Amino acid sequence: MNFNRLNSLEMETEDHYRKKANVYRTSPEYGKMISLYPILETSIKDCKGENLVA
């Protein structure tokens, strides 16, 4: 993490957030959340491949 950005309104790059999302999706916490909420898993699968941000 670039600590110089903590006091800045500048956002990280799209690649940065994609990497963060990938790390999160492989975390034990994510797996536990998905197992507790099966409807969430279905919703996530339904949105896979969608371009949700222009």
C-alpha positions as CSV (number, residue, x, y, z in Angstrom):
1,M,0.0,0.0,0.0
2,N,1.3,3.4,-0.8
3,F,1.0,5.4,2.4
4,N,1.5,8.7,0.6
5,R,-2.0,8.3,-0.8
6,L,-3.7,8.0,2.6
7,N,-4.1,11.8,2.9
8,S,-4.9,12.1,-0.8
9,L,-8.2,11.9,-2.7
10,E,-6.4,10.1,-5.5
11,M,-7.7,6.6,-6.2
12,E,-5.6,3.6,-6.8
13,T,-5.5,2.1,-10.3
14,E,-8.1,-0.4,-11.6
15,D,-5.4,-3.1,-11.6
16,H,-4.8,-2.5,-7.9
17,Y,-8.5,-3.0,-7.1
18,R,-8.7,-6.1,-9.3
19,K,-5.7,-7.6,-7.4
20,K,-7.3,-6.8,-4.0
21,A,-10.6,-8.4,-5.2
22,N,-8.7,-11.5,-6.2
23,V,-7.0,-11.8,-2.9
24,Y,-10.3,-11.3,-1.1
25,R,-12.1,-14.0,-3.1
26,T,-9.4,-16.5,-2.2
27,S,-9.5,-15.7,1.6
28,P,-11.0,-17.9,4.3
29,E,-13.3,-15.1,5.3
30,Y,-14.9,-15.0,1.8
31,G,-15.3,-18.8,1.7
32,K,-17.0,-18.7,5.1
33,M,-19.3,-15.8,4.0
34,I,-20.3,-17.7,0.9
35,S,-21.1,-20.9,2.8
36,L,-23.3,-18.9,5.3
37,Y,-25.2,-17.1,2.6
38,P,-25.9,-19.4,-0.4
39,I,-28.1,-16.8,-2.1
40,L,-25.1,-14.5,-2.2
41,E,-23.1,-17.1,-4.0
42,T,-25.8,-17.5,-6.6
43,S,-26.1,-13.7,-7.0
44,I,-22.3,-13.4,-7.5
45,K,-22.3,-16.1,-10.1
46,D,-25.2,-14.4,-11.9
47,C,-23.2,-11.2,-12.1
48,K,-20.0,-12.9,-13.3
49,G,-18.7,-11.4,-16.5
50,E,-21.0,-8.3,-16.3
51,N,-19.5,-4.9,-16.8
52,L,-20.9,-3.2,-13.7
53,V,-18.8,-0.1,-13.9
54,A,-18.5,2.0,-17.0
